[in-house]
Amino acid sequence: MADHRKSRFAATDERLRGMREADYYGGVVVDPMPVTSDEEVTFLYYGLLANDGADQVYMHCGYGNPKNWEQIQDIRMEKTARGWAKTLPIEDKGRFNFCFKDSANNWDNNNGINWTFEIHNG
């Protein structure tokens, strides 16, 4: 069944096109880098779950120590022509940690190590 919801990301979005063309291992691209507090960061996911045809992908994320996340959220991502995308404001909490799951509760956690980025303060 086709997804008829509109995405805020246009099919011709140059930013997402450039991110997708980077073709990073694991199918995760983060822009801009480094991840800086009080900035909006765009996450593009075209990894395992996207390749398996997930009908919805969520970013499971939190702040702090990669082994003990705080402020954990599941954030609905938007399906685009380039993969699943989401733009989020980043708080100054030391580290931003994330992985992905689909609506059937299948996970992509980067082979058990998740993705984690140090948050810079400018």
C-alpha positions, 0 to 999 in steps of 0.5 A: 500500500502506498504511503500518501502522506506528504514529507517536509523533505522535497523529492529534489531536496539537494541536501538529502541528495548530497547526504544520500550520495555520501553512501556511508556504511550502515546507511546513516548520514548526519548533517551538519558535522560535527553535531553542535548544541543548539543547532538543528541536525538532519539524520538520513537513514537508508540502512537495513530496515529501509532496505527491508521495506519498512512501512515506518521507521523511528529513531530511538534516541537519547543523551548521555553515556552510550551505555546509560541513555537519558531522555529516551524518545522514539521519534517518527521519521519521514519517508523520502525519495532518499530514505527516512529523514528527520531534522532535530534540535540538539541539546547540550547534553554531552553525547547524542545516541541513537538507533532505529526500529520499524513498526514491526519492532525490528531494530537496526542498532549498528551491530549492537553499538548504536550510533553516538556523537559527541555534542560540540558547544560551538 
